Amino acid sequence: QQQVKQSPQSLIVQKGGISIINCAYENTAFDYFPWYQQFPGKGPALLIAIRPDVSEKKEGRFTISFNKSAKQFSLHIMDSQPGDSATYFCAASLGSGNTGKLIFGQGTTLQVKP
Amino acid sequence: NAGVMQNPRHLVRRRGQEARLRCSPMKGHSHVYWYRQLPEEGLKFMVYLQKENIIDESGMPKERFSAEFPKEGPSILRIQQVVRGDSAAYFCASSQGQNYGYTFGSGTRLTVV
């Protein structure tokens, strides 16, 4: 119930391509879904986040697509660049009225080849 | 604004010793979260604290681990009698409140030898 399942575990994309990472959850009480980017030796940094009242959110080259009925959400990175090579984590939170703790997926290591 | 400061960045302890990890939240942030990241895994929630209070410690191991966030000074995660399985990266995050996004620190990488 508290798990967030993320796939794929690793991803290789050519420069300029689209990177797609998927996550699925079970707990319908989750109401905040952020994506974090982590470079080696660094802490995770918030990339983009969505709440379940919208189906899509776009910020620059990064888009979250959210399917409430399927309990799935995904991150799309358009025009992928070598500088995007990092580990990406999806997460979910019970949000408002709760402690705000995040449940993280297992992570996806993205490599963008020049 | 220096961000969330964690120290030390790297910590090596022998089995049985104590590890003390420190976290100074961002200015104006009074909420602190600790997470643990094992190699090749995602982050696992450990504890959520506000000044002088532990709000949620549902992710803390029952023994040897403790956390505090005193009125003055940094938040401390303390691990007593460390074992090899405690080797991990420990991340602290701070926020203005439960409904605000987190800012993570760069972590403390604990190695138990």
Backbone of each chain as ProteinMPNN parsed JSONL, in Angstrom:
{"seq_chain_A": "QQQVKQSPQSLIVQKGGISIINCAYENTAFDYFPWYQQFPGKGPALLIAIRPDVSEKKEGRFTISFNKSAKQFSLHIMDSQPGDSATYFCAASLGSGNTGKLIFGQGTTLQVKP", "coords_chain_A": {"N_chain_A": [[0.834, -1.207, 0.0], [1.997, 1.221, 0.689], [3.966, 1.468, -1.171], [5.926, 2.708, -3.938], [6.38, 2.022, -7.201], [8.927, 1.964, -9.556], [10.05, 2.287, -12.915], [12.049, 2.228, -15.957], [14.853, 0.496, -14.411], [17.275, 1.349, -15.384], [18.301, 3.508, -18.068], [19.107, 4.297, -21.355], [19.63, 6.876, -23.588], [19.737, 8.599, -26.681], [21.273, 11.735, -27.382], [19.037, 14.415, -27.689], [16.836, 12.83, -27.845], [13.789, 11.388, -26.399], [13.287, 10.865, -23.003], [11.712, 8.565, -20.915], [10.231, 7.835, -17.902], [8.616, 5.722, -15.643], [6.143, 5.461, -13.047], [4.27, 3.753, -10.512], [1.598, 3.487, -8.177], [-0.155, 2.407, -5.186], [-1.66, 3.389, -3.062], [-4.425, 5.299, -2.793], [-4.7, 7.558, -1.339], [-2.501, 9.145, -1.579], [-1.415, 12.388, -2.438], [0.387, 14.082, -3.584], [2.948, 14.321, -5.868], [6.135, 14.246, -6.489], [9.093, 14.629, -8.543], [12.485, 13.819, -8.362], [15.868, 14.741, -9.012], [19.062, 13.375, -9.022], [22.476, 13.818, -8.766], [25.686, 12.143, -8.86], [27.09, 11.857, -5.641], [25.686, 13.951, -4.617], [22.793, 15.494, -3.031], [19.278, 14.686, -3.529], [17.44, 16.721, -5.809], [14.61, 18.726, -6.165], [12.691, 18.414, -9.041], [10.284, 18.623, -10.539], [6.778, 18.68, -9.801], [3.516, 17.268, -9.137], [0.003, 17.451, -8.501], [-2.92, 15.407, -7.917], [-5.123, 16.556, -9.168], [-4.687, 17.49, -11.66], [-3.818, 16.467, -15.005], [-1.511, 16.739, -16.378], [1.665, 18.324, -16.262], [3.94, 20.79, -17.188], [7.279, 21.85, -17.338], [9.546, 23.612, -18.839], [11.731, 21.461, -20.456], [10.773, 19.279, -19.151], [8.127, 17.107, -18.336], [5.363, 16.026, -16.479], [3.159, 13.36, -16.657], [0.006, 12.36, -15.559], [-2.024, 9.748, -14.501], [-4.791, 9.219, -12.977], [-6.78, 7.233, -12.672], [-5.481, 4.903, -13.411], [-3.545, 4.89, -11.562], [-0.919, 5.775, -12.029], [2.052, 7.542, -12.939], [4.235, 9.549, -14.908], [7.478, 10.645, -16.009], [8.607, 12.743, -18.505], [11.319, 13.577, -20.448], [12.113, 15.855, -22.686], [14.032, 16.344, -25.702], [16.517, 15.3, -24.72], [19.587, 15.796, -22.951], [23.185, 15.429, -22.568], [23.867, 16.489, -20.064], [21.663, 15.858, -18.578], [22.062, 13.393, -17.605], [21.75, 11.384, -14.915], [20.433, 10.197, -11.756], [17.051, 9.502, -11.366], [14.277, 9.971, -9.296], [10.998, 9.072, -8.519], [8.335, 10.043, -6.343], [5.933, 9.917, -3.661], [3.448, 11.411, -1.62], [1.49, 11.671, 1.356], [0.757, 14.142, 2.006], [-1.142, 17.067, 2.629], [-2.278, 17.622, 5.9], [-1.041, 15.429, 6.875], [2.186, 14.028, 7.774], [3.856, 14.74, 5.741], [5.896, 13.129, 4.843], [7.887, 11.49, 2.376], [7.413, 8.842, 0.058], [9.596, 7.009, -1.742], [10.363, 5.942, -5.1], [12.409, 3.332, -6.579], [14.361, 4.394, -8.15], [15.825, 5.567, -11.254], [18.464, 5.227, -13.389], [19.686, 7.402, -15.642], [21.277, 7.657, -18.713], [22.493, 9.823, -21.06], [23.525, 9.745, -24.252], [26.035, 11.395, -26.155]], "CA_chain_A": [[0.0, 0.0, 0.0], [2.834, 2.395, 0.787], [5.055, 1.398, -2.134], [5.904, 3.353, -5.234], [7.213, 1.181, -8.068], [9.508, 2.786, -10.625], [10.72, 1.563, -13.995], [12.993, 1.138, -15.806], [15.933, 0.71, -13.448], [18.27, 2.147, -16.086], [17.807, 3.975, -19.352], [20.107, 4.959, -22.197], [18.942, 7.642, -24.621], [20.609, 9.439, -27.491], [21.063, 13.183, -27.276], [17.922, 14.888, -28.511], [15.722, 11.899, -27.733], [12.861, 11.551, -25.279], [13.467, 9.907, -21.906], [10.439, 8.338, -20.239], [10.358, 7.039, -16.673], [7.266, 5.457, -15.168], [5.93, 5.078, -11.645], [2.931, 3.291, -10.176], [1.357, 3.468, -6.745], [-1.38, 1.716, -4.786], [-2.423, 4.13, -2.062], [-5.156, 6.4, -3.421], [-4.637, 8.733, -0.464], [-1.383, 9.993, -1.979], [-1.928, 13.556, -3.148], [1.487, 14.939, -4.045], [3.835, 13.405, -6.601], [7.297, 14.972, -7.01], [10.224, 13.942, -9.158], [13.768, 14.347, -7.925], [17.045, 14.433, -9.823], [20.221, 13.254, -8.139], [23.784, 13.594, -9.378], [26.566, 11.407, -7.94], [27.678, 12.596, -4.532], [24.827, 15.069, -4.245], [21.461, 15.163, -2.563], [18.229, 14.833, -4.54], [16.93, 18.068, -6.024], [13.261, 18.713, -6.726], [12.669, 18.754, -10.467], [8.924, 19.0, -10.909], [5.823, 17.944, -8.974], [2.135, 17.375, -9.596], [-1.067, 16.976, -7.611], [-3.787, 14.564, -8.741], [-6.247, 17.249, -9.798], [-4.327, 17.796, -13.043], [-3.331, 15.282, -15.715], [-0.197, 16.983, -16.973], [2.343, 19.558, -15.875], [5.145, 20.944, -17.992], [8.21, 22.904, -16.957], [10.667, 23.516, -19.766], [11.797, 20.179, -21.175], [10.285, 18.219, -18.262], [6.677, 17.002, -18.255], [4.764, 14.916, -15.735], [1.823, 12.915, -17.058], [-0.599, 11.714, -14.395], [-3.233, 8.989, -14.798], [-5.328, 8.909, -11.652], [-7.534, 5.968, -12.673], [-4.504, 3.813, -13.497], [-2.58, 5.082, -10.458], [0.406, 5.824, -12.633], [2.521, 8.838, -13.389], [5.494, 9.393, -15.623], [8.308, 11.817, -16.304], [9.118, 12.807, -19.868], [12.361, 14.576, -20.664], [12.207, 16.108, -24.123], [15.333, 16.835, -26.169], [17.447, 14.905, -23.647], [20.961, 16.294, -23.1], [24.139, 14.718, -21.71], [23.793, 17.049, -18.719], [20.531, 15.262, -17.882], [22.496, 12.094, -17.089], [21.609, 11.437, -13.454], [19.44, 9.259, -11.261], [15.772, 10.162, -11.17], [13.393, 9.293, -8.35], [9.648, 9.545, -8.294], [7.952, 9.926, -4.941], [4.537, 10.224, -3.373], [3.256, 11.856, -0.249], [0.109, 11.811, 1.809], [0.529, 15.567, 1.91], [-1.848, 17.942, 3.554], [-2.866, 16.99, 7.069], [-0.176, 14.353, 7.342], [3.509, 14.514, 8.147], [4.603, 15.181, 4.57], [7.009, 12.246, 4.479], [7.835, 11.03, 0.998], [7.699, 7.452, -0.283], [10.356, 7.107, -2.982], [10.602, 4.799, -5.961], [13.756, 2.767, -6.457], [15.303, 5.187, -8.932], [16.186, 5.227, -12.626], [19.71, 5.843, -13.807], [19.587, 7.831, -17.033], [22.495, 8.053, -19.412], [22.217, 10.421, -22.364], [24.756, 9.649, -25.054], [26.181, 12.545, -27.054]], "C_chain_A": [[0.868, 1.257, 0.0], [3.934, 2.426, -0.267], [4.807, 2.27, -3.352], [6.876, 2.559, -6.109], [7.638, 1.971, -9.296], [10.198, 1.908, -11.651], [11.025, 2.514, -15.148], [14.046, 1.456, -14.752], [17.034, 1.553, -14.07], [17.77, 2.418, -17.502], [18.946, 4.66, -20.1], [19.373, 5.593, -23.366], [19.969, 8.444, -25.4], [20.263, 10.9, -27.264], [19.956, 13.611, -28.227], [16.691, 14.005, -28.431], [14.826, 12.201, -26.539], [13.123, 10.454, -24.246], [12.136, 9.787, -21.175], [10.651, 7.392, -19.062], [8.961, 6.922, -16.062], [7.224, 5.077, -13.693], [4.484, 4.678, -11.436], [2.792, 3.232, -8.658], [0.041, 2.768, -6.455], [-2.283, 2.576, -3.901], [-3.108, 5.341, -2.687], [-5.21, 7.651, -2.552], [-3.443, 9.622, -0.777], [-1.93, 11.202, -2.747], [-0.839, 14.533, -3.587], [2.549, 14.024, -4.627], [4.996, 14.214, -7.187], [8.272, 14.036, -7.716], [11.5, 14.638, -8.707], [14.876, 13.877, -8.859], [18.238, 14.4, -8.882], [21.473, 12.968, -8.958], [24.684, 12.888, -8.37], [27.173, 12.303, -6.875], [26.857, 13.779, -4.054], [23.506, 14.582, -3.67], [20.449, 15.306, -3.675], [17.748, 16.285, -4.615], [15.559, 17.971, -6.686], [13.283, 19.22, -8.16], [11.323, 19.341, -10.858], [7.968, 18.162, -10.069], [4.413, 18.193, -9.486], [1.188, 16.914, -8.5], [-2.117, 16.293, -8.476], [-4.981, 15.265, -9.376], [-5.936, 17.717, -11.221], [-3.729, 16.554, -13.699], [-1.944, 15.49, -16.313], [0.35, 18.3, -16.448], [3.665, 19.618, -16.611], [5.978, 22.091, -17.45], [9.447, 22.758, -17.842], [10.626, 22.206, -20.527], [11.205, 19.019, -20.378], [8.757, 18.267, -18.162], [6.31, 15.815, -17.384], [3.402, 14.632, -16.35], [1.25, 12.084, -15.926], [-1.904, 11.044, -14.806], [-3.814, 8.478, -13.485], [-6.022, 7.545, -11.628], [-6.595, 4.763, -12.713], [-3.505, 3.844, -12.358], [-1.154, 5.007, -10.976], [0.764, 7.258, -12.96], [3.907, 8.663, -13.999], [6.174, 10.733, -15.838], [8.806, 11.694, -17.737], [10.152, 13.917, -19.942], [12.529, 14.71, -22.167], [13.608, 16.603, -24.459], [16.414, 16.543, -25.112], [18.885, 15.324, -23.977], [21.912, 15.489, -22.209], [24.137, 15.214, -20.269], [22.611, 16.544, -17.913], [20.889, 13.903, -17.277], [22.572, 12.16, -15.565], [20.684, 10.292, -13.043], [18.167, 10.023, -10.935], [14.895, 9.306, -10.248], [12.008, 9.909, -8.419], [9.329, 9.346, -6.808], [6.472, 10.257, -4.81], [4.414, 10.572, -1.906], [1.777, 11.915, 0.072], [-0.261, 13.272, 1.988], [-0.264, 16.193, 3.019], [-2.511, 17.174, 4.689], [-2.059, 15.835, 7.599], [1.23, 14.895, 7.553], [4.311, 15.009, 6.958], [5.759, 14.286, 4.206], [6.78, 11.705, 3.079], [8.14, 9.534, 0.919], [8.351, 7.474, -1.661], [10.307, 5.802, -3.778], [12.072, 4.406, -5.883], [14.792, 3.525, -7.271], [15.543, 4.65, -10.329], [17.454, 5.971, -12.979], [19.64, 6.125, -15.3], [20.963, 8.207, -17.565], [22.092, 8.579, -20.785], [23.52, 10.458, -23.149], [24.834, 10.796, -26.043], [26.123, 12.158, -28.523]], "O_chain_A": [[0.509, 2.254, -0.626], [4.762, 3.336, -0.253], [3.67, 2.534, -3.745], [8.057, 2.443, -5.785], [6.811, 2.57, -9.984], [10.844, 0.917, -11.31], [10.328, 3.517, -15.308], [14.11, 2.583, -14.259], [17.657, 2.37, -13.393], [16.949, 1.684, -18.053], [19.657, 5.497, -19.543], [18.592, 4.935, -24.052], [20.958, 8.914, -24.837], [19.115, 11.252, -26.991], [19.933, 13.232, -29.398], [15.619, 14.388, -28.898], [15.069, 13.135, -25.775], [13.174, 9.27, -24.578], [11.506, 10.794, -20.853], [11.184, 6.293, -19.217], [8.224, 7.904, -15.978], [8.147, 4.456, -13.167], [3.582, 5.196, -12.095], [3.76, 2.96, -7.947], [-0.777, 2.56, -7.352], [-3.509, 2.5, -3.984], [-2.441, 6.304, -3.067], [-5.711, 8.688, -2.985], [-3.377, 10.75, -0.288], [-2.803, 11.056, -3.603], [-1.128, 15.682, -3.922], [2.998, 13.077, -3.979], [4.86, 14.802, -8.26], [8.267, 12.823, -7.508], [11.586, 15.866, -8.673], [14.83, 12.779, -9.414], [18.406, 15.289, -8.046], [21.526, 12.014, -9.734], [24.48, 13.013, -7.163], [27.703, 13.374, -7.172], [27.292, 14.527, -3.178], [23.146, 13.412, -3.804], [20.72, 15.977, -4.67], [17.666, 16.978, -3.601], [15.374, 17.224, -7.647], [13.811, 20.291, -8.458], [11.246, 20.425, -11.438], [8.311, 17.05, -9.668], [4.144, 19.181, -10.169], [1.546, 16.079, -7.67], [-2.196, 16.579, -9.67], [-5.775, 14.619, -10.06], [-6.798, 18.267, -11.905], [-3.192, 15.686, -13.01], [-1.281, 14.53, -16.707], [-0.389, 19.258, -16.222], [4.415, 18.643, -16.659], [5.459, 23.164, -17.141], [10.286, 21.885, -17.616], [9.625, 21.873, -21.163], [11.143, 17.896, -20.877], [8.171, 19.325, -17.934], [6.872, 14.73, -17.528], [2.592, 15.539, -16.543], [1.925, 11.204, -15.392], [-2.782, 11.681, -15.386], [-3.392, 7.45, -12.956], [-5.867, 6.788, -10.67], [-6.884, 3.726, -12.116], [-2.704, 2.921, -12.205], [-0.308, 4.288, -10.445], [-0.107, 8.086, -13.225], [4.648, 7.746, -13.646], [5.544, 11.79, -15.848], [9.358, 10.666, -18.129], [9.891, 15.054, -19.549], [13.021, 13.802, -22.836], [14.287, 17.2, -23.624], [17.127, 17.446, -24.675], [19.335, 15.221, -25.118], [21.485, 14.928, -21.2], [24.382, 14.434, -19.348], [22.545, 16.766, -16.704], [20.102, 13.331, -16.522], [23.373, 12.91, -15.007], [20.216, 9.522, -13.882], [18.212, 11.074, -10.296], [14.794, 8.09, -10.408], [11.863, 11.131, -8.38], [9.988, 8.568, -6.119], [5.851, 10.799, -5.723], [5.175, 10.093, -1.066], [0.934, 12.167, -0.789], [-1.438, 13.613, 2.108], [-0.078, 15.887, 4.197], [-3.218, 16.194, 4.458], [-2.362, 15.309, 8.67], [1.436, 16.108, 7.512], [5.351, 15.641, 7.143], [6.547, 14.644, 3.331], [5.646, 11.489, 2.651], [9.013, 9.028, 1.624], [7.735, 7.906, -2.636], [10.223, 4.712, -3.212], [12.872, 5.058, -5.212], [15.991, 3.311, -7.09], [15.475, 3.444, -10.568], [17.516, 7.196, -12.881], [19.545, 5.209, -16.116], [21.706, 8.97, -16.946], [21.441, 7.886, -21.567], [24.484, 11.116, -22.758], [23.846, 11.14, -26.691], [26.232, 13.022, -29.394]]}, "seq_chain_B": "NAGVMQNPRHLVRRRGQEARLRCSPMKGHSHVYWYRQLPEEGLKFMVYLQKENIIDESGMPKERFSAEFPKEGPSILRIQQVVRGDSAAYFCASSQGQNYGYTFGSGTRLTVV", "coords_chain_B": {"N_chain_B": [[21.986, 32.486, 1.195], [22.676, 29.466, 2.432], [21.675, 26.952, 1.972], [20.732, 23.548, 2.81], [22.76, 22.27, 5.232], [24.936, 19.659, 5.763], [26.967, 17.753, 7.897], [29.485, 15.453, 9.069], [30.669, 15.198, 5.602], [31.667, 12.769, 4.872], [31.996, 9.851, 6.819], [33.699, 7.612, 8.755], [33.423, 4.785, 10.665], [34.247, 2.355, 13.144], [32.939, -0.889, 13.775], [30.629, -0.962, 16.425], [31.187, 1.544, 17.389], [30.019, 4.974, 17.875], [27.985, 6.993, 15.759], [27.527, 10.315, 14.797], [25.5, 12.449, 13.127], [25.081, 15.536, 11.586], [22.766, 18.188, 10.877], [21.975, 21.222, 9.495], [19.25, 23.151, 8.938], [17.79, 24.998, 6.172], [17.692, 28.574, 6.285], [15.008, 29.868, 8.066], [13.531, 27.577, 7.852], [11.767, 25.216, 9.718], [11.228, 22.594, 9.828], [12.412, 19.334, 9.711], [13.614, 16.522, 8.003], [14.822, 13.195, 7.966], [16.436, 10.897, 5.863], [17.419, 7.673, 4.633], [19.692, 6.239, 2.377], [20.408, 3.372, 0.824], [22.958, 1.609, -1.02], [22.283, 1.612, -4.486], [19.579, 1.877, -4.123], [16.388, 3.485, -3.455], [15.477, 6.402, -1.515], [14.765, 6.072, 1.931], [12.375, 6.961, 4.279], [13.082, 8.146, 7.528], [12.754, 9.799, 9.924], [10.839, 12.578, 11.158], [11.077, 15.838, 12.24], [10.254, 18.674, 14.225], [11.216, 21.765, 15.714], [12.467, 20.855, 18.762], [10.727, 18.727, 18.92], [9.759, 15.403, 18.108], [7.999, 14.393, 15.384], [7.211, 12.336, 13.665], [8.379, 9.197, 13.746], [8.312, 6.849, 12.414], [9.878, 5.485, 10.6], [12.24, 4.892, 11.789], [14.726, 2.654, 12.932], [14.125, 0.443, 15.696], [16.015, 0.188, 17.68], [19.139, 1.579, 18.715], [19.148, 3.854, 17.078], [18.59, 7.349, 17.111], [17.11, 10.623, 17.134], [17.281, 14.18, 17.185], [16.196, 17.593, 17.445], [17.135, 20.308, 18.555], [16.22, 23.36, 20.34], [18.12, 25.3, 19.874], [20.718, 25.158, 17.528], [21.937, 22.459, 15.327], [20.037, 19.738, 13.797], [20.39, 16.427, 14.97], [21.32, 13.193, 14.034], [21.726, 10.201, 15.551], [23.597, 7.298, 15.81], [24.048, 4.51, 17.588], [26.5, 2.079, 18.534], [27.373, 1.081, 15.935], [26.814, -1.011, 13.065], [27.846, -3.052, 10.244], [25.759, -3.02, 8.414], [24.69, -0.509, 8.7], [25.987, 1.137, 7.025], [25.63, 3.6, 4.682], [24.141, 6.285, 2.755], [23.124, 9.173, 4.361], [20.559, 11.399, 4.314], [19.467, 14.665, 4.932], [16.626, 16.757, 4.959], [14.979, 19.898, 4.649], [12.124, 21.99, 5.319], [9.607, 24.555, 5.012], [7.242, 23.784, 6.014], [4.701, 21.21, 6.312], [3.349, 21.125, 3.911], [4.976, 22.12, 2.014], [7.595, 22.01, -0.434], [10.548, 19.974, -0.21], [13.992, 20.732, 0.606], [16.939, 19.163, 0.009], [19.955, 18.232, 1.717], [23.458, 17.593, 0.962], [24.151, 15.206, 1.988], [25.44, 12.69, 4.279], [27.896, 10.337, 4.079], [28.139, 7.341, 5.465], [30.433, 4.974, 6.485], [30.93, 1.85, 7.756], [33.402, 0.025, 9.22]], "CA_chain_B": [[21.291, 31.314, 1.71], [23.63, 28.391, 2.227], [21.03, 25.676, 1.739], [20.761, 22.603, 3.923], [24.158, 21.902, 5.462], [25.139, 18.419, 6.496], [28.353, 17.385, 8.145], [30.487, 15.53, 8.012], [30.286, 14.646, 4.316], [32.043, 11.35, 4.937], [32.259, 9.432, 8.189], [34.099, 6.204, 8.868], [33.349, 4.317, 12.041], [34.452, 0.926, 13.364], [31.792, -1.552, 14.379], [30.511, -0.742, 17.855], [31.328, 2.964, 17.729], [28.844, 5.817, 17.695], [28.033, 7.953, 14.656], [26.673, 11.493, 14.992], [25.351, 13.162, 11.864], [24.489, 16.839, 11.873], [22.035, 18.825, 9.79], [21.484, 22.575, 9.728], [18.262, 23.422, 7.887], [17.833, 26.305, 5.521], [17.208, 29.674, 7.11], [13.565, 30.004, 8.011], [12.895, 26.264, 7.84], [11.715, 24.646, 11.058], [10.857, 21.194, 9.698], [13.556, 18.548, 9.268], [13.371, 15.107, 7.701], [16.006, 12.376, 7.714], [16.24, 9.752, 4.985], [18.597, 6.833, 4.441], [19.79, 5.672, 1.025], [21.329, 2.26, 0.677], [23.47, 1.545, -2.394], [21.399, 1.168, -5.565], [18.186, 1.908, -3.683], [15.796, 4.796, -3.231], [15.562, 6.935, -0.156], [13.77, 5.567, 2.873], [12.085, 7.89, 5.362], [13.44, 7.707, 8.873], [12.161, 10.561, 11.014], [10.439, 13.958, 10.869], [11.171, 16.6, 13.476], [10.19, 20.12, 14.308], [12.04, 22.225, 16.84], [12.274, 20.221, 20.073], [9.704, 17.691, 18.887], [9.738, 14.355, 17.095], [6.62, 14.33, 14.919], [6.946, 11.015, 13.067], [9.609, 8.391, 13.728], [7.863, 5.517, 11.986], [10.895, 4.828, 9.796], [13.477, 4.703, 12.567], [14.9, 1.355, 13.595], [13.698, 0.523, 17.104], [17.164, 0.235, 18.582], [20.421, 2.183, 18.366], [18.986, 5.094, 16.326], [17.811, 8.395, 17.742], [17.234, 11.913, 16.451], [16.815, 15.33, 17.947], [16.269, 18.902, 16.781], [17.007, 21.183, 19.721], [15.802, 24.738, 20.122], [19.281, 25.954, 19.277], [21.687, 24.25, 16.931], [21.49, 21.592, 14.247], [19.42, 18.446, 14.077], [21.39, 15.371, 15.096], [20.935, 11.785, 13.933], [22.719, 9.468, 16.318], [23.543, 5.849, 15.661], [24.919, 3.888, 18.581], [27.0, 0.712, 18.287], [27.137, 0.875, 14.508], [27.106, -2.292, 12.43], [28.145, -2.879, 8.821], [24.519, -2.728, 7.709], [24.351, 0.919, 8.814], [26.699, 1.863, 5.969], [24.644, 4.166, 3.761], [24.119, 7.746, 2.7], [22.036, 9.711, 5.172], [20.206, 12.728, 3.819], [18.573, 15.522, 5.694], [15.899, 17.725, 4.154], [14.228, 20.839, 5.463], [11.038, 22.689, 4.638], [8.891, 25.544, 5.818], [6.072, 23.151, 6.599], [4.343, 19.912, 5.751], [2.799, 21.244, 2.568], [5.972, 22.758, 1.171], [8.603, 21.103, -0.958], [11.775, 19.797, 0.561], [15.326, 20.955, 0.076], [17.834, 18.168, 0.593], [21.385, 18.464, 1.824], [24.293, 16.727, 0.13], [24.245, 13.899, 2.616], [26.617, 12.146, 4.983], [28.121, 8.942, 3.695], [28.679, 6.598, 6.594], [31.025, 3.672, 6.198], [31.276, 1.115, 8.967], [34.448, -0.964, 8.884]], "C_chain_B": [[22.116, 30.082, 1.387], [22.964, 27.062, 1.938], [21.086, 24.815, 2.986], [22.194, 22.092, 4.071], [24.224, 20.637, 6.296], [26.63, 18.217, 6.723], [28.45, 16.272, 9.162], [29.97, 14.988, 6.686], [30.562, 13.153, 4.273], [32.425, 11.021, 6.373], [32.589, 7.948, 8.173], [34.097, 5.835, 10.333], [33.629, 2.813, 12.057], [33.178, 0.364, 13.996], [31.794, -1.332, 15.892], [30.66, 0.712, 18.279], [30.011, 3.703, 17.514], [29.07, 6.751, 16.508], [27.054, 9.082, 14.972], [26.673, 12.302, 13.707], [24.588, 14.444, 12.146], [23.844, 17.454, 10.634], [21.553, 20.204, 10.232], [20.513, 22.919, 8.608], [18.482, 24.782, 7.25], [17.255, 27.357, 6.459], [15.702, 29.794, 6.944], [12.807, 28.692, 7.986], [12.935, 25.671, 9.253], [11.322, 23.17, 11.038], [12.044, 20.455, 9.109], [13.16, 17.087, 9.104], [14.716, 14.427, 7.508], [15.599, 11.17, 6.869], [17.544, 8.978, 4.886], [18.546, 6.25, 3.029], [20.849, 4.592, 1.014], [21.806, 2.205, -0.769], [22.444, 0.966, -3.366], [19.921, 1.134, -5.144], [17.686, 3.342, -3.572], [15.947, 5.222, -1.792], [14.415, 6.398, 0.692], [13.612, 6.567, 4.017], [12.489, 7.305, 6.699], [12.634, 8.452, 9.935], [11.866, 11.977, 10.545], [10.396, 14.716, 12.193], [10.839, 18.065, 13.222], [11.006, 20.518, 15.537], [11.574, 21.591, 18.157], [11.226, 19.114, 20.079], [9.967, 16.674, 17.788], [8.291, 14.161, 16.688], [6.274, 12.929, 14.406], [8.276, 10.266, 13.022], [9.307, 6.98, 13.255], [8.906, 4.77, 11.161], [12.197, 4.557, 10.532], [13.559, 3.272, 13.074], [14.651, 1.508, 15.096], [14.863, 0.69, 18.058], [18.316, 0.978, 17.922], [20.299, 3.513, 17.641], [18.166, 6.091, 17.146], [18.046, 9.691, 16.992], [16.718, 12.998, 17.369], [16.966, 16.584, 17.097], [16.055, 19.924, 17.89], [16.596, 22.599, 19.341], [16.915, 25.548, 19.464], [20.201, 24.904, 18.683], [21.078, 23.309, 15.912], [20.684, 20.4, 14.733], [20.523, 17.399, 14.084], [20.721, 14.017, 14.9], [22.061, 10.995, 14.563], [22.516, 7.97, 16.136], [24.549, 5.251, 16.645], [25.334, 2.49, 18.126], [26.794, 0.302, 16.836], [27.558, -0.524, 14.073], [27.299, -2.041, 10.939], [26.901, -2.489, 8.021], [24.061, -1.276, 7.811], [25.058, 1.744, 7.746], [25.701, 2.303, 4.905], [24.907, 5.653, 3.644], [22.906, 8.224, 3.474], [21.8, 11.148, 4.728], [19.232, 13.415, 4.772], [17.883, 16.454, 4.706], [15.18, 18.676, 5.096], [13.139, 21.491, 4.628], [10.423, 23.704, 5.585], [7.689, 24.926, 6.521], [5.721, 21.899, 5.846], [3.878, 20.013, 4.31], [3.733, 21.967, 1.607], [6.969, 21.714, 0.685], [9.831, 21.059, -0.072], [12.969, 20.398, -0.165], [16.251, 19.973, 0.785], [19.249, 18.728, 0.726], [22.141, 17.482, 0.952], [24.574, 15.379, 0.768], [25.527, 13.662, 3.397], [26.729, 10.687, 4.593], [28.859, 8.236, 4.809], [29.199, 5.257, 6.121], [31.423, 3.037, 7.52], [32.247, -0.006, 8.592], [34.661, -1.94, 10.054]], "O_chain_B": [[22.247, 29.694, 0.226], [23.677, 26.094, 1.671], [21.437, 25.28, 4.07], [22.763, 21.545, 3.127], [23.65, 20.552, 7.382], [27.447, 18.482, 5.841], [27.588, 16.154, 10.034], [28.908, 14.366, 6.662], [29.79, 12.377, 3.71], [33.087, 11.805, 7.052], [31.835, 7.137, 7.635], [34.717, 6.517, 11.149], [33.296, 2.095, 11.115], [32.44, 1.081, 14.671], [32.819, -1.494, 16.555], [30.302, 1.074, 19.4], [29.029, 3.135, 17.037], [30.178, 7.234, 16.276], [25.91, 8.843, 15.36], [27.715, 12.778, 13.256], [23.58, 14.442, 12.853], [24.306, 17.268, 9.508], [20.82, 20.337, 11.212], [20.911, 22.973, 7.444], [19.262, 25.601, 7.737], [16.429, 27.052, 7.319], [15.186, 29.817, 5.827], [11.58, 28.681, 8.086], [13.984, 25.627, 9.896], [11.108, 22.564, 12.087], [12.621, 20.898, 8.116], [12.473, 16.504, 9.944], [15.642, 15.015, 6.95], [14.583, 10.521, 7.114], [18.63, 9.539, 5.033], [17.493, 5.826, 2.554], [22.039, 4.866, 1.175], [21.12, 2.709, -1.658], [21.817, -0.056, -3.084], [19.115, 0.433, -5.756], [18.471, 4.29, -3.593], [16.479, 4.488, -0.96], [13.273, 6.285, 0.245], [14.593, 6.968, 4.643], [12.27, 6.125, 6.971], [11.929, 7.843, 10.739], [12.538, 12.511, 9.663], [9.752, 14.28, 13.147], [11.108, 18.61, 12.151], [11.432, 19.657, 16.306], [10.437, 21.777, 18.59], [10.874, 18.611, 21.146], [10.351, 17.034, 16.675], [7.446, 13.812, 17.513], [5.193, 12.405, 14.675], [9.197, 10.681, 12.319], [9.976, 6.027, 13.656], [8.83, 3.548, 11.033], [13.151, 4.044, 9.945], [12.578, 2.735, 13.588], [14.927, 2.553, 15.685], [14.711, 1.274, 19.132], [18.436, 0.991, 16.696], [21.281, 4.254, 17.591], [17.181, 5.726, 17.787], [19.052, 9.846, 16.3], [15.846, 12.774, 18.209], [17.758, 16.626, 16.155], [14.929, 20.355, 18.136], [16.623, 22.978, 18.171], [16.659, 26.383, 18.596], [20.429, 23.861, 19.296], [19.875, 23.341, 15.655], [20.653, 20.095, 15.926], [21.472, 17.474, 13.303], [19.694, 13.724, 15.512], [23.216, 11.109, 14.154], [21.411, 7.45, 16.289], [25.754, 5.474, 16.531], [24.592, 1.812, 17.416], [26.128, -0.692, 16.545], [28.49, -1.127, 14.606], [26.968, -0.971, 10.428], [26.988, -1.718, 7.066], [23.152, -0.857, 7.095], [24.76, 2.926, 7.581], [25.015, 1.477, 4.303], [25.766, 6.21, 4.327], [21.794, 7.738, 3.267], [22.698, 11.989, 4.758], [18.316, 12.805, 5.323], [18.491, 16.889, 3.728], [14.817, 18.3, 6.21], [13.217, 21.54, 3.401], [10.686, 23.707, 6.787], [7.181, 25.472, 7.5], [6.366, 21.559, 4.853], [4.01, 19.047, 3.559], [3.326, 22.375, 0.52], [7.158, 20.672, 1.314], [10.109, 21.976, 0.7], [12.961, 20.552, -1.386], [16.332, 19.959, 2.013], [19.675, 19.582, -0.052], [21.542, 16.64, 0.284], [25.175, 14.507, 0.141], [26.541, 14.333, 3.204], [25.79, 9.907, 4.751], [30.036, 8.49, 5.065], [28.499, 4.503, 5.445], [32.168, 3.625, 8.304], [31.947, -0.862, 7.759], [35.496, -2.84, 9.963]]}, "name": "protein", "num_of_chains": 2, "seq": "QQQVKQSPQSLIVQKGGISIINCAYENTAFDYFPWYQQFPGKGPALLIAIRPDVSEKKEGRFTISFNKSAKQFSLHIMDSQPGDSATYFCAASLGSGNTGKLIFGQGTTLQVKPNAGVMQNPRHLVRRRGQEARLRCSPMKGHSHVYWYRQLPEEGLKFMVYLQKENIIDESGMPKERFSAEFPKEGPSILRIQQVVRGDSAAYFCASSQGQNYGYTFGSGTRLTVV"}
